[in-house]
Amino acid sequence: MKIVLLDALTFGETDLSGFDSLGEVIVYQTTSPEQTQDRILGCDVVVTNKVVITKESMEKTPTLKLICIAATGMNNVDLESAKEMNIAVKNVAGYSTDSAIQHTFSILFYLMGHSRYYDEYVKSGSYSKSPIFTDISHPYFEIKGKKWGIIGLGAIGRGVANIAKAFGAELCYYSTSGAGRQEEFQRVELDEMLKTCDIITVHAPLNSKTNNLLDYEQLSLCKDGATILNLGRGGIINEDAIAKIIDEKNISFGLDVLKKEPMIHNHPFLSIKNKENLYITPHIAWASVEARDKLIASIIKNIEEN
């Protein structure tokens, strides 16, 4: 069996030796669209994280039996064509839930605690010159007693809600699917959430119902001092709207995802004035060491079971 890994750089230093017992393994760190066809030619199994596998690529690779997506989302593979050609497609679900939950709070604490300011205050030497033992020029607030709204109450959203509840937050959620179900937490309409919540976190997939869900009009409804985090998908919150309102209103944004990744050159985020109110990480919520180990182990299992 010939196995080709197309974008192994996304796994970092994760041990990939488990693939070796399955057959001939070829590892590419990155693969451009122009390189994809040549690299999968003659293979039995393709492992891809973000490299797109098209109908044309599958048609030109008659040996292909299995496409393993090193992620939960499957939008980078033409699933309908794969089904027609009897090519199995397997993804991995649940491997990064704990990692994404943890990173949600990492972003929140960074923003709420003004970590950038206080770190720079000490390291710049300003603290050494202080006439008092403390600096409370950037006040921070407790989660306890705050109203926390969750957009997308799946496994990650529910995990975040349970931890937020332990901190003493008052929880509510907005259902992006509109499905009615019994939940521990109060279900509210989107406008009510935006007007009343101190913290709003997004953990939803990108689809026709969530694309541009939060645009300028919606963000304008948010409370003064609100904190909004997006750990779902880029495109759910309009980035131009964020860049505009962040300099008009006291709202903080924490983002782990962008509509275009990596970030485009001259992105409007790079020229905002209120930089302390924006914290961006480069799509890393999924990628704890433990989550990546689980991911690779699950891919290997998918190949073994096929």
HUHUGI-V238466 format. One record per pair of residues at least 4 apart in sequence whose C-alpha atoms are under 6 Angstrom apart, sorted by the first residue. I is the first residue (numbers start at 1). GAP is how many residues later the second one is. D is the distance in whole Angstrom. If there is no record, write none. Layout:
I:GAP:D  I:GAP:D
//
This chain:
1:22:5  1:43:6  2:21:6  2:22:5  2:41:5  2:42:5  3:22:5  3:42:5  3:43:6  4:21:6  4:22:5  4:42:5  5:22:5  5:23:6  5:42:5  6:22:5  6:25:6  6:42:5  7:21:6  7:22:5  7:23:4  8:21:5  9:20:5  31:4:6  37:20:6  41:20:5  42:21:6  43:20:6  43:21:6  44:19:5  44:20:4  44:21:5  45:21:5  45:22:6  46:21:5  47:21:5  47:22:6  48:21:5  48:22:6  49:20:6  49:21:5  52:24:5  52:25:6  53:24:5  54:24:6  55:26:6  65:22:5  66:21:6  66:22:5  66:23:6  67:22:5  68:21:6  68:22:5  68:23:6  69:22:5  71:20:6  71:21:6  72:19:6  72:20:5  72:21:5  82:5:5  83:4:6  95:196:6  95:199:6  95:200:6  96:190:5  96:195:5  97:59:5  99:186:6  99:187:6  99:189:6  100:185:5  100:186:5  101:55:6  101:59:6  103:182:5  105:4:6  108:4:6  109:4:5  110:4:6  110:5:5  112:28:6  113:27:5  115:4:6  117:4:6  120:4:6  121:5:6  122:4:6  122:5:5  143:26:6  144:23:6  144:24:4  144:25:5  145:23:6  145:24:5  146:23:5  146:52:6  147:22:6  147:23:5  147:50:5  147:51:5  148:22:6  148:23:5  148:49:6  148:51:5  148:52:6  149:22:6  149:23:5  149:24:5  149:48:6  149:51:5  150:23:5  150:50:6  150:51:5  151:22:6  151:23:5  151:51:5  151:52:6  152:5:6  152:51:5  152:52:4  153:4:4  153:5:5  154:4:6  157:46:6  164:5:6  165:4:5  172:13:5  172:14:5  172:15:6  173:14:5  174:13:6  174:14:6  193:4:6  194:27:6  194:28:5  195:26:5  195:27:5  195:28:6  198:28:5  199:27:6  199:28:5  199:29:6  200:28:5  201:27:6  201:28:5  201:29:6  202:28:5  202:29:6  202:30:6  203:28:5  203:29:4  204:28:5  205:27:6  206:4:6  206:5:6  206:27:6  207:4:6  210:26:6  211:24:6  211:25:5  212:23:6  212:24:5  212:25:5  212:26:5  213:23:5  214:4:5  214:23:5  215:23:5  215:26:6  216:25:5  224:26:5  225:25:5  225:26:5  226:25:5  227:24:6  227:25:5  227:26:6  228:25:5  229:24:6  229:25:5  229:26:6  230:25:5  231:25:5  233:24:6  234:23:5  234:24:4  234:25:4  235:24:5  242:4:6  243:26:6  245:4:6  247:27:6  252:25:4  252:26:6  253:25:5  254:24:6  254:25:5  254:26:6  255:25:5  256:24:6  256:25:5  256:26:6  256:27:5  257:26:5  287:4:6  287:5:6
//
